[in-house]
Amino acid sequence: MHFLAILNREGGTLRTTDLDALSDYMRRILSDAGHSIEIEIVQGAEISDALEKAAARADVDVVMAGGGDGTISAAAATLMDTGKALAVLPAGTMNLFARGLRIPLTLEEAIDAYAHGEERAVDIATANGKPFVHQFSIGLHARMVQLRSRFEYGSRLGKIVASWRAAFTVMAHPPAIDISLDIGSTEIRTRTTGLGISNNVFGEGHLPYADKPDAGVLGIYIASAANRLEILWFFLAMMIGRWKDLEKVEIHECETAVLTIRSRLRRHPCVIDGELRELEKKTVLEIRPKALRVLVPSVEAMAEN
């Protein structure tokens, strides 16, 4: 296979990684396995253009994307329905999409796995046509990301600390949004402090990522928690995979959902795969079954682990 690696020098842990050494490692490991590889190291503002050019090249089989969550989401959006495979370099904070694909969480181990990897078709979701691989959210999570963006951090640990600072601030003044949600023939009207819609349902007993990335459904999580203790438990339960224990979280599965915001929009952004976006009055969310090809460790390699 011919790989094209696109590394965002400003994204995730790549900001503090020796990219020349990493590039040498990629060339050696993939070449020894019989593959060929090109490597482009670009600035964050150049990622979209680099990905689009990669997707248009007939000689590229696999696009290896390295950077934070935004880089991986952009790569998936560009490569969906192209037939080219995405190889995720786990350089983000939580690497939730990579975890769901069972990709090793160090850069070197991921590259080793890709040398003898295999292609797999997985799902991708869209919000008003905007693709996402992990989650669309409003309320608690969106407000937390909005506050976190005001803090300075230069490392993965710094981002985690900033996230908890933002979370405690949100607990003091939790948002409340009036919504309606159409799921098939059912309409839900409620006032929520947080709504998350995931690309496949989160697994249990671990960080919030999908155990089955090709199950073909959206996961819907509607939180009605109000006081600080309930919100703190909500954050902790989601982090350790005990979301089914949350009495004040309503859970649904569906293929299509239509979200309508009944509150005023001025103070309510949304987050798509960790990136703040403008929240529209109406959002149509859909699952796109097996629309994205990814490179994953071989069945034999996963069995060994």
Beta strands, then each sheet from edge to edge (+ up, - down):
strand 1: 2-8
strand 2: 36-42
strand 3: 62-67
strand 4: 85-90
strand 5: 118-127
strand 6: 130-132
strand 7: 135-139
strand 8: 177-183
strand 9: 186-192
strand 10: 194-199
strand 11: 218-223
strand 12: 249-254
strand 13: 256-261
strand 14: 270-272
strand 15: 275-277
strand 16: 282-296
sheet 1: 2+ 1+ 3+ 4+ 16+ 5- 6+
sheet 2: 2+ 1+ 3+ 4+ 16+ 13- 8+ 9-
sheet 3: 12+ 11- 10+ 7- 14+ 15-
end
